[in-house]
Amino acid sequence: MIDSIQNKLVYIFCLMFFTSCNTQTKNAIELPKYTFDIKANPSIVEVDNLGRLYLVDQKNNIINYKPDHKEMYRYSNNRSGKVSGLDVTNPLRVVAFSDDFNQVRILDNTLSVITELNLSDKFADVSACATSNDGNLWVFDPVQFKLIKVNSSGIIILETSNVNDFGITDVKISDIRERGNYVVLCDRNKGFYFFDNLGQYIYAYEAKDIKSFQFDGRNVIYYTPTGLKSYSVKFKERQILAFPPDMQKNGLKYILYNSGDLYEVNQNGINVVNKQ
């Protein structure tokens, strides 16, 4: 009797096991397979005003693609730390910043090095760095709590007062962009802080869970998990530009916008969607 019960239990266990395996196999087969215009594992993706795409991959390579998604140029340097910020506002002076070592590399439009600058020689710490309209650099010093403009030798040209004086407290500034008459600082958990290009503070705009942002001189375009949004600096108005094509798509990181095109950045590649 006991043997009979044991045999039945073994049979039931085996049946459940094979049913589970078949279900898992079926589910694996039914999982959607995504194809990408650019297959890569990006950590940073930016698009310049000419529609060329710049990508920093998991191996710390900076790769430049033409609008037709063909690779043009590639730059690699692991001696100066992982690239934490990439500013392609001026395609002739691409700024690659590594906050691990406060190291800045300025690259030309072929991703060849124009100059390198070690900001640790001048500052105890720098959390963000970007190009300025006049060919210099903006940096944010979280120790002095100041937005500072320096030249290619690290010499200070101008600096703001302590930003705490403007009510900007407990911030983690990770990105800076200058276009037109504005300089935008971004704390990805708090929002945006606007200065003029002389370093005078203007106002702040609250936003949370910012995955990426771009600035064209008039509008801040930023992505959160609830969609792609645009904020007018002049009129102080917000618009929702688009929702992700598939909110549940595995690996979706964020979406960029350029001239009517949406660049879907996935952990395994990039697609251009909604192309007009």
LOMARRO-611859 format. One line per field, with one value per residue: residue in one letter; x, y, z of N, C-alpha, C, O in turn. Coordinates in steps of 0.1 Angstrom, whole numbers, plus 5000, padded with zeros to 4 digits. Layout:
<recs>
torvex	c(A,...)
n.xx	c(X,...)
n.yy	c(Y,...)
n.zz	c(Z,...)
ca.xx	c(X,...)
ca.yy	c(Y,...)
ca.zz	c(Z,...)
c.xx	c(X,...)
c.yy	c(Y,...)
c.zz	c(Z,...)
o.xx	c(X,...)
o.yy	c(Y,...)
o.zz	c(Z,...)
</recs>
This chain:
<recs>
torvex	c(M,I,D,S,I,Q,N,K,L,V,Y,I,F,C,L,M,F,F,T,S,C,N,T,Q,T,K,N,A,I,E,L,P,K,Y,T,F,D,I,K,A,N,P,S,I,V,E,V,D,N,L,G,R,L,Y,L,V,D,Q,K,N,N,I,I,N,Y,K,P,D,H,K,E,M,Y,R,Y,S,N,N,R,S,G,K,V,S,G,L,D,V,T,N,P,L,R,V,V,A,F,S,D,D,F,N,Q,V,R,I,L,D,N,T,L,S,V,I,T,E,L,N,L,S,D,K,F,A,D,V,S,A,C,A,T,S,N,D,G,N,L,W,V,F,D,P,V,Q,F,K,L,I,K,V,N,S,S,G,I,I,I,L,E,T,S,N,V,N,D,F,G,I,T,D,V,K,I,S,D,I,R,E,R,G,N,Y,V,V,L,C,D,R,N,K,G,F,Y,F,F,D,N,L,G,Q,Y,I,Y,A,Y,E,A,K,D,I,K,S,F,Q,F,D,G,R,N,V,I,Y,Y,T,P,T,G,L,K,S,Y,S,V,K,F,K,E,R,Q,I,L,A,F,P,P,D,M,Q,K,N,G,L,K,Y,I,L,Y,N,S,G,D,L,Y,E,V,N,Q,N,G,I,N,V,V,N,K,Q)
n.xx	c(5008,5018,5040,5025,5012,5035,5045,5024,5028,5053,5047,5029,5045,5064,5048,5039,5064,5072,5051,5055,5080,5073,5056,5073,5090,5072,5065,5090,5094,5073,5081,5086,5108,5130,5142,5168,5177,5203,5224,5235,5250,5241,5253,5252,5234,5233,5220,5230,5226,5226,5215,5231,5241,5254,5271,5278,5292,5290,5316,5329,5335,5332,5310,5302,5275,5261,5231,5219,5224,5248,5280,5304,5327,5350,5360,5381,5391,5403,5418,5412,5389,5354,5331,5309,5293,5282,5284,5271,5264,5278,5289,5315,5331,5330,5322,5335,5330,5344,5335,5346,5374,5374,5380,5383,5377,5380,5367,5370,5350,5355,5359,5385,5410,5410,5418,5428,5418,5425,5404,5408,5431,5423,5399,5382,5362,5340,5308,5295,5299,5301,5300,5304,5288,5307,5329,5343,5341,5315,5312,5301,5306,5302,5312,5319,5294,5287,5282,5304,5324,5351,5382,5400,5423,5415,5413,5395,5368,5343,5320,5292,5273,5272,5250,5231,5222,5203,5182,5186,5191,5206,5211,5219,5237,5239,5240,5247,5237,5242,5225,5216,5206,5206,5216,5213,5209,5207,5192,5184,5165,5151,5148,5151,5173,5176,5199,5212,5235,5255,5258,5238,5213,5180,5154,5137,5125,5104,5108,5107,5124,5139,5151,5166,5177,5173,5183,5174,5177,5154,5134,5133,5136,5126,5127,5106,5094,5067,5064,5075,5085,5081,5094,5088,5111,5108,5080,5072,5057,5045,5045,5033,5050,5052,5043,5061,5065,5060,5051,5057,5079,5106,5137,5136,5150,5151,5138,5148,5145,5145,5141,5115,5117,5118,5140,5143,5158,5172,5183,5196,5200,5192,5164,5149,5120,5086,5091,5091)
n.yy	c(4988,5012,5015,5017,5042,5058,5055,5067,5093,5099,5098,5119,5141,5140,5145,5171,5183,5180,5193,5219,5225,5224,5245,5266,5265,5270,5296,5309,5307,5323,5349,5382,5392,5416,5438,5460,5493,5501,5480,5476,5481,5505,5530,5558,5579,5604,5629,5650,5683,5678,5654,5633,5605,5598,5575,5560,5530,5500,5493,5516,5528,5556,5562,5573,5577,5580,5597,5576,5554,5542,5534,5559,5571,5562,5563,5554,5553,5542,5550,5573,5570,5560,5573,5597,5618,5633,5658,5670,5694,5712,5699,5701,5703,5681,5672,5651,5638,5625,5617,5603,5608,5635,5643,5658,5654,5669,5665,5664,5665,5641,5625,5627,5636,5669,5684,5677,5679,5680,5684,5681,5694,5719,5719,5705,5687,5678,5677,5678,5687,5708,5721,5756,5785,5801,5785,5778,5761,5749,5741,5723,5728,5708,5711,5738,5747,5760,5773,5773,5789,5779,5782,5764,5757,5754,5777,5800,5818,5830,5829,5818,5830,5812,5786,5779,5803,5810,5794,5769,5739,5709,5695,5674,5679,5667,5672,5696,5721,5745,5767,5792,5819,5807,5787,5755,5736,5703,5683,5651,5640,5662,5683,5712,5739,5772,5795,5826,5833,5846,5837,5844,5836,5825,5810,5780,5748,5722,5687,5651,5619,5619,5606,5613,5643,5670,5701,5729,5756,5769,5751,5726,5693,5663,5631,5609,5580,5583,5594,5614,5647,5683,5714,5748,5773,5801,5806,5791,5767,5733,5705,5673,5652,5626,5592,5563,5539,5513,5507,5486,5474,5453,5463,5490,5522,5550,5578,5598,5630,5643,5666,5657,5630,5601,5586,5556,5543,5514,5488,5470,5481,5506,5522,5541,5557,5565,5581,5608)
n.zz	c(5000,5009,4991,4967,4971,4972,4946,4932,4941,4931,4904,4901,4908,4888,4866,4872,4871,4844,4831,4840,4829,4802,4801,4807,4786,4765,4772,4770,4742,4734,4742,4733,4706,4702,4677,4667,4656,4661,4676,4708,4740,4758,4780,4781,4760,4734,4712,4685,4671,4644,4640,4645,4663,4695,4715,4746,4755,4775,4778,4780,4756,4733,4708,4676,4655,4622,4609,4595,4610,4607,4619,4625,4639,4666,4700,4726,4760,4789,4809,4823,4838,4841,4817,4827,4819,4789,4766,4737,4726,4710,4682,4673,4694,4715,4748,4771,4803,4832,4863,4883,4884,4880,4854,4822,4788,4757,4726,4690,4659,4649,4669,4680,4703,4714,4736,4771,4805,4838,4864,4891,4898,4903,4918,4946,4942,4914,4901,4877,4842,4813,4780,4772,4756,4746,4741,4764,4796,4817,4851,4880,4913,4940,4966,4971,4964,4939,4906,4881,4856,4836,4818,4791,4805,4831,4845,4865,4852,4857,4884,4903,4932,4963,4958,4977,4987,4970,4976,4967,4978,4992,4968,4940,4915,4884,4857,4832,4808,4782,4761,4738,4757,4782,4810,4821,4850,4863,4887,4890,4907,4917,4899,4876,4873,4865,4850,4838,4810,4822,4846,4864,4887,4878,4880,4894,4883,4892,4890,4888,4891,4867,4838,4815,4798,4775,4759,4740,4740,4741,4750,4776,4772,4785,4800,4818,4836,4831,4806,4777,4780,4775,4784,4784,4787,4786,4786,4807,4807,4805,4784,4774,4753,4742,4749,4759,4733,4740,4771,4787,4777,4778,4793,4785,4787,4784,4765,4737,4720,4687,4662,4655,4656,4676,4698,4710,4737,4747,4769,4754,4729,4704,4689,4663,4664,4654,4632,4611)
ca.xx	c(5000,5027,5047,5015,5011,5048,5046,5015,5034,5064,5041,5023,5057,5070,5038,5040,5077,5073,5042,5062,5091,5067,5050,5084,5095,5063,5066,5102,5092,5064,5086,5089,5122,5132,5153,5172,5185,5217,5225,5246,5246,5245,5251,5248,5231,5229,5218,5234,5217,5227,5209,5241,5239,5266,5268,5289,5287,5294,5330,5334,5337,5323,5308,5294,5267,5254,5217,5214,5227,5261,5291,5314,5340,5350,5370,5382,5402,5399,5427,5406,5377,5342,5324,5296,5286,5286,5277,5273,5258,5287,5295,5330,5337,5322,5328,5333,5334,5345,5335,5355,5387,5373,5387,5375,5383,5373,5369,5365,5338,5359,5362,5399,5412,5416,5426,5423,5419,5422,5398,5412,5441,5417,5387,5382,5352,5331,5298,5290,5307,5296,5306,5297,5286,5320,5340,5348,5335,5308,5313,5294,5314,5293,5319,5316,5280,5288,5283,5317,5329,5366,5388,5406,5434,5409,5413,5381,5364,5333,5314,5280,5274,5268,5236,5222,5217,5191,5173,5190,5198,5206,5210,5230,5237,5246,5241,5246,5236,5240,5221,5210,5209,5203,5224,5204,5215,5197,5192,5175,5154,5145,5143,5160,5177,5180,5207,5216,5249,5265,5258,5228,5202,5167,5143,5137,5113,5105,5105,5112,5127,5144,5160,5174,5171,5180,5180,5176,5178,5140,5127,5139,5129,5131,5120,5104,5086,5053,5064,5085,5078,5088,5091,5092,5118,5103,5066,5070,5046,5049,5037,5037,5053,5049,5045,5069,5058,5056,5055,5061,5090,5118,5149,5135,5157,5145,5135,5153,5138,5153,5135,5103,5120,5119,5150,5141,5171,5170,5196,5203,5201,5185,5155,5143,5105,5077,5099,5082)
ca.yy	c(5000,5024,5015,5022,5057,5064,5055,5077,5106,5101,5100,5132,5150,5140,5151,5185,5188,5181,5204,5232,5226,5227,5258,5276,5265,5278,5311,5314,5308,5334,5362,5390,5394,5430,5441,5474,5500,5501,5470,5480,5481,5519,5536,5571,5582,5617,5632,5664,5691,5673,5641,5622,5599,5595,5564,5554,5517,5495,5491,5529,5534,5566,5558,5583,5571,5589,5595,5563,5544,5536,5539,5568,5572,5556,5567,5546,5556,5537,5555,5584,5566,5558,5585,5599,5628,5635,5670,5671,5706,5716,5687,5703,5702,5672,5672,5638,5640,5614,5623,5595,5614,5649,5644,5662,5653,5676,5657,5670,5658,5627,5619,5628,5645,5683,5687,5670,5687,5674,5695,5679,5704,5732,5717,5692,5678,5684,5667,5679,5695,5709,5732,5769,5790,5808,5776,5774,5750,5751,5730,5725,5724,5705,5715,5752,5749,5770,5771,5780,5788,5779,5780,5750,5754,5753,5790,5805,5830,5836,5820,5823,5829,5799,5784,5779,5816,5811,5784,5756,5731,5694,5691,5666,5683,5657,5676,5710,5724,5759,5770,5805,5827,5800,5776,5747,5726,5693,5673,5641,5637,5674,5692,5720,5752,5780,5806,5832,5829,5853,5830,5849,5827,5830,5803,5766,5740,5709,5675,5640,5607,5623,5596,5619,5656,5678,5715,5735,5770,5774,5741,5715,5680,5654,5618,5602,5568,5587,5599,5624,5660,5695,5725,5761,5782,5814,5807,5783,5757,5720,5696,5659,5650,5613,5581,5552,5531,5502,5510,5473,5468,5449,5470,5504,5530,5564,5582,5611,5636,5652,5669,5649,5616,5596,5576,5547,5537,5501,5483,5462,5487,5518,5523,5554,5554,5577,5589,5615)
ca.zz	c(5000,5010,4978,4957,4973,4968,4932,4927,4944,4921,4891,4902,4908,4874,4857,4875,4866,4829,4827,4843,4819,4789,4802,4806,4772,4757,4775,4764,4728,4731,4746,4721,4703,4697,4668,4670,4645,4666,4686,4717,4755,4761,4793,4778,4745,4731,4698,4683,4663,4630,4640,4647,4676,4703,4725,4755,4758,4788,4778,4780,4743,4728,4694,4668,4644,4613,4610,4589,4620,4605,4628,4619,4647,4679,4709,4739,4769,4802,4819,4830,4845,4833,4813,4834,4812,4775,4761,4723,4722,4699,4676,4670,4707,4724,4761,4778,4816,4841,4877,4892,4884,4876,4842,4811,4775,4746,4713,4678,4653,4645,4683,4683,4714,4713,4749,4783,4816,4851,4873,4905,4901,4907,4926,4954,4935,4904,4898,4863,4833,4800,4772,4772,4742,4741,4740,4777,4803,4829,4860,4892,4925,4952,4978,4973,4960,4930,4892,4877,4842,4835,4804,4789,4815,4844,4852,4867,4844,4865,4893,4910,4946,4969,4954,4989,4989,4961,4980,4961,4989,4992,4954,4934,4901,4875,4843,4828,4794,4779,4748,4738,4769,4794,4815,4829,4859,4865,4897,4884,4916,4921,4887,4868,4879,4853,4852,4825,4806,4830,4859,4874,4889,4874,4888,4893,4879,4899,4882,4896,4884,4853,4832,4805,4794,4764,4760,4727,4741,4744,4757,4782,4768,4795,4800,4831,4833,4826,4792,4773,4783,4771,4793,4779,4797,4785,4790,4819,4804,4803,4775,4772,4739,4738,4758,4753,4724,4748,4785,4794,4769,4787,4791,4780,4797,4782,4751,4733,4709,4678,4649,4652,4657,4690,4699,4721,4742,4754,4775,4744,4716,4701,4678,4659,4662,4651,4623,4602)
c.xx	c(5009,5035,5038,5014,5024,5049,5037,5021,5045,5058,5035,5034,5062,5061,5039,5053,5077,5063,5048,5072,5084,5061,5061,5089,5086,5064,5079,5101,5083,5069,5089,5104,5123,5144,5156,5180,5200,5217,5237,5241,5250,5244,5247,5245,5227,5228,5222,5224,5217,5220,5218,5240,5253,5263,5280,5284,5293,5309,5337,5339,5328,5322,5299,5288,5261,5239,5211,5219,5240,5272,5301,5327,5338,5362,5370,5394,5397,5408,5422,5393,5365,5335,5311,5287,5291,5278,5281,5266,5265,5294,5310,5338,5329,5330,5324,5339,5334,5346,5343,5368,5386,5380,5378,5383,5374,5377,5363,5354,5342,5363,5377,5401,5417,5424,5420,5426,5416,5417,5402,5424,5436,5405,5388,5373,5344,5321,5292,5298,5301,5302,5297,5296,5299,5332,5347,5340,5327,5310,5305,5302,5305,5300,5316,5302,5279,5288,5295,5320,5345,5370,5394,5418,5428,5409,5399,5379,5353,5327,5302,5283,5270,5253,5226,5216,5204,5180,5175,5198,5196,5204,5222,5229,5245,5248,5240,5245,5235,5236,5214,5215,5208,5214,5215,5212,5204,5201,5181,5164,5147,5140,5154,5161,5182,5188,5208,5230,5259,5265,5248,5216,5188,5155,5145,5124,5114,5101,5112,5115,5130,5154,5170,5168,5180,5175,5184,5177,5164,5132,5136,5130,5135,5121,5118,5096,5072,5053,5075,5078,5087,5084,5097,5099,5112,5089,5062,5058,5052,5039,5042,5038,5049,5051,5054,5060,5052,5060,5060,5073,5102,5130,5148,5141,5151,5143,5141,5145,5147,5145,5123,5105,5122,5130,5148,5154,5167,5183,5203,5204,5192,5176,5151,5129,5098,5083,5089,5088)
c.yy	c(5013,5026,5021,5038,5064,5065,5065,5091,5109,5105,5115,5143,5151,5147,5166,5191,5191,5192,5217,5235,5231,5241,5269,5276,5273,5293,5316,5316,5321,5348,5369,5392,5407,5431,5456,5479,5500,5491,5473,5479,5495,5522,5551,5572,5597,5619,5647,5670,5687,5659,5630,5617,5595,5585,5561,5541,5512,5492,5505,5535,5545,5564,5568,5576,5582,5587,5582,5551,5537,5542,5548,5568,5566,5561,5559,5551,5552,5542,5566,5582,5565,5572,5586,5610,5631,5647,5671,5684,5712,5704,5688,5702,5694,5670,5658,5640,5628,5619,5615,5602,5629,5652,5648,5660,5660,5670,5665,5662,5645,5619,5618,5638,5658,5686,5679,5679,5679,5685,5693,5689,5717,5731,5704,5682,5686,5673,5667,5689,5696,5721,5745,5775,5796,5798,5772,5763,5755,5739,5734,5719,5721,5708,5730,5756,5761,5765,5779,5778,5789,5778,5766,5747,5753,5766,5795,5818,5838,5825,5826,5824,5815,5797,5782,5792,5818,5801,5770,5748,5716,5689,5682,5669,5673,5661,5691,5711,5739,5760,5784,5813,5821,5789,5768,5737,5716,5684,5663,5637,5650,5683,5700,5734,5761,5793,5813,5829,5837,5848,5835,5839,5833,5823,5788,5760,5726,5698,5663,5628,5610,5613,5602,5633,5662,5692,5722,5750,5776,5764,5730,5703,5669,5642,5613,5590,5571,5593,5610,5638,5671,5706,5738,5770,5796,5815,5798,5773,5744,5713,5682,5656,5636,5603,5571,5544,5518,5503,5498,5467,5465,5457,5484,5513,5545,5566,5596,5616,5644,5653,5660,5634,5613,5585,5568,5540,5525,5497,5475,5468,5500,5517,5537,5551,5567,5586,5595,5617)
c.zz	c(5000,4996,4967,4959,4969,4953,4926,4929,4934,4908,4890,4901,4894,4864,4859,4869,4851,4824,4829,4833,4805,4789,4800,4792,4763,4759,4769,4749,4725,4735,4733,4719,4696,4687,4669,4658,4648,4677,4695,4731,4760,4775,4792,4763,4744,4716,4696,4674,4648,4629,4641,4661,4682,4714,4733,4759,4772,4790,4778,4767,4740,4713,4688,4656,4635,4614,4604,4597,4617,4613,4620,4626,4660,4687,4722,4747,4783,4813,4828,4837,4836,4830,4820,4828,4798,4770,4746,4717,4710,4694,4673,4683,4717,4737,4768,4792,4824,4856,4887,4894,4881,4863,4830,4798,4765,4733,4701,4671,4647,4658,4685,4694,4710,4725,4760,4795,4829,4861,4887,4908,4906,4917,4934,4948,4925,4901,4884,4855,4820,4793,4773,4758,4737,4741,4753,4783,4815,4838,4873,4903,4937,4965,4981,4970,4950,4915,4888,4863,4843,4820,4803,4798,4829,4852,4853,4859,4852,4874,4900,4925,4951,4965,4965,4991,4980,4965,4974,4971,4987,4977,4950,4919,4893,4861,4842,4813,4792,4764,4749,4750,4782,4797,4824,4837,4862,4877,4893,4894,4921,4910,4882,4875,4867,4857,4838,4822,4813,4844,4869,4875,4885,4882,4887,4888,4884,4889,4890,4886,4869,4849,4822,4803,4783,4765,4747,4728,4744,4753,4763,4778,4777,4795,4814,4827,4829,4813,4790,4774,4778,4780,4787,4789,4797,4791,4803,4818,4801,4793,4776,4757,4734,4750,4752,4744,4731,4762,4792,4787,4778,4783,4786,4791,4796,4768,4749,4722,4700,4665,4645,4654,4672,4690,4712,4725,4751,4759,4765,4730,4715,4689,4676,4656,4659,4641,4613,4588)
o.xx	c(5006,5036,5042,5014,5023,5054,5040,5020,5046,5063,5037,5033,5065,5065,5039,5053,5081,5065,5046,5073,5089,5062,5060,5093,5090,5064,5079,5106,5085,5063,5095,5111,5117,5154,5147,5187,5208,5210,5249,5229,5260,5234,5240,5252,5219,5234,5217,5214,5209,5221,5215,5238,5262,5253,5291,5274,5300,5314,5349,5346,5316,5333,5288,5295,5257,5235,5200,5217,5243,5272,5305,5338,5327,5373,5359,5405,5389,5407,5427,5386,5366,5334,5302,5275,5303,5265,5292,5262,5259,5303,5317,5350,5322,5342,5313,5350,5324,5356,5346,5374,5397,5387,5367,5395,5362,5388,5354,5349,5334,5368,5382,5393,5428,5435,5409,5436,5405,5425,5400,5426,5443,5403,5393,5375,5342,5325,5286,5304,5296,5309,5285,5303,5301,5343,5357,5333,5332,5309,5303,5306,5299,5293,5313,5298,5272,5294,5295,5318,5351,5362,5393,5422,5436,5406,5391,5387,5354,5328,5301,5293,5267,5244,5214,5205,5196,5170,5167,5210,5187,5196,5232,5223,5257,5255,5233,5251,5227,5243,5208,5227,5209,5219,5209,5221,5192,5212,5169,5154,5136,5130,5166,5152,5192,5184,5206,5237,5271,5271,5249,5211,5186,5148,5154,5114,5124,5091,5123,5109,5125,5165,5181,5156,5192,5165,5195,5178,5164,5125,5146,5118,5147,5109,5128,5091,5065,5042,5083,5067,5099,5072,5109,5092,5111,5086,5051,5050,5063,5027,5054,5029,5043,5058,5055,5048,5042,5072,5068,5078,5106,5134,5159,5137,5147,5147,5139,5138,5156,5143,5122,5095,5127,5129,5149,5159,5161,5193,5215,5209,5186,5181,5148,5125,5103,5082,5081,5082)
o.yy	c(5022,5037,5029,5045,5075,5076,5072,5100,5120,5113,5122,5153,5162,5155,5174,5202,5201,5199,5226,5246,5240,5248,5279,5287,5280,5301,5328,5326,5327,5358,5364,5394,5410,5425,5464,5472,5499,5493,5474,5476,5497,5518,5556,5566,5602,5611,5656,5664,5692,5653,5618,5625,5590,5587,5560,5539,5519,5491,5506,5545,5544,5563,5572,5569,5593,5577,5578,5540,5527,5554,5544,5564,5564,5563,5556,5552,5559,5538,5569,5592,5569,5581,5577,5610,5631,5646,5674,5684,5717,5699,5678,5702,5699,5668,5655,5644,5620,5624,5620,5602,5635,5663,5643,5663,5658,5669,5673,5652,5638,5608,5609,5648,5659,5691,5674,5687,5673,5693,5702,5691,5725,5740,5694,5670,5698,5662,5658,5698,5686,5729,5744,5770,5796,5803,5765,5756,5763,5728,5745,5708,5731,5707,5733,5768,5770,5754,5791,5768,5798,5774,5758,5735,5751,5766,5795,5827,5850,5813,5838,5820,5807,5805,5784,5793,5827,5799,5761,5749,5712,5680,5683,5662,5672,5655,5697,5704,5746,5754,5787,5815,5827,5783,5774,5729,5719,5678,5667,5631,5649,5690,5696,5739,5757,5800,5807,5823,5836,5853,5832,5835,5845,5830,5783,5766,5719,5699,5665,5627,5603,5611,5598,5636,5659,5695,5721,5757,5787,5768,5726,5703,5666,5642,5612,5589,5562,5597,5613,5640,5670,5708,5739,5773,5801,5824,5799,5772,5742,5715,5680,5657,5635,5606,5571,5541,5513,5501,5499,5456,5474,5458,5490,5512,5550,5558,5605,5609,5651,5644,5656,5627,5621,5575,5573,5532,5527,5501,5472,5462,5504,5512,5545,5543,5578,5598,5589,5622)
o.zz	c(4992,4992,4959,4949,4963,4948,4916,4921,4929,4901,4880,4894,4890,4856,4849,4864,4846,4814,4821,4828,4798,4779,4794,4788,4754,4749,4764,4744,4715,4732,4724,4728,4685,4690,4673,4650,4639,4687,4690,4733,4766,4782,4800,4755,4752,4708,4703,4669,4640,4618,4639,4671,4675,4721,4728,4765,4779,4801,4777,4766,4743,4706,4694,4649,4640,4620,4607,4593,4624,4615,4609,4620,4665,4682,4727,4742,4789,4825,4839,4841,4824,4838,4818,4831,4796,4769,4742,4705,4701,4700,4671,4683,4726,4738,4770,4794,4823,4860,4897,4906,4880,4862,4829,4797,4764,4730,4703,4677,4642,4657,4692,4694,4704,4723,4760,4795,4830,4866,4895,4920,4913,4925,4929,4949,4926,4898,4880,4861,4815,4799,4776,4749,4725,4739,4753,4776,4823,4833,4876,4903,4942,4975,4992,4972,4952,4912,4890,4857,4849,4812,4812,4798,4838,4863,4843,4861,4853,4871,4901,4930,4942,4969,4963,4997,4983,4958,4975,4972,4980,4975,4956,4911,4896,4854,4849,4806,4800,4755,4758,4752,4793,4788,4833,4832,4864,4878,4893,4890,4928,4911,4882,4881,4861,4866,4828,4830,4810,4853,4881,4864,4888,4889,4880,4889,4882,4882,4896,4876,4860,4855,4820,4805,4782,4771,4742,4717,4750,4761,4757,4781,4777,4792,4822,4816,4824,4808,4799,4768,4776,4783,4784,4799,4808,4799,4808,4828,4795,4794,4778,4750,4724,4759,4739,4747,4728,4765,4802,4790,4785,4771,4784,4803,4806,4759,4757,4715,4705,4657,4634,4653,4680,4682,4723,4717,4762,4754,4767,4721,4725,4678,4685,4647,4661,4642,4607,4579)
</recs>
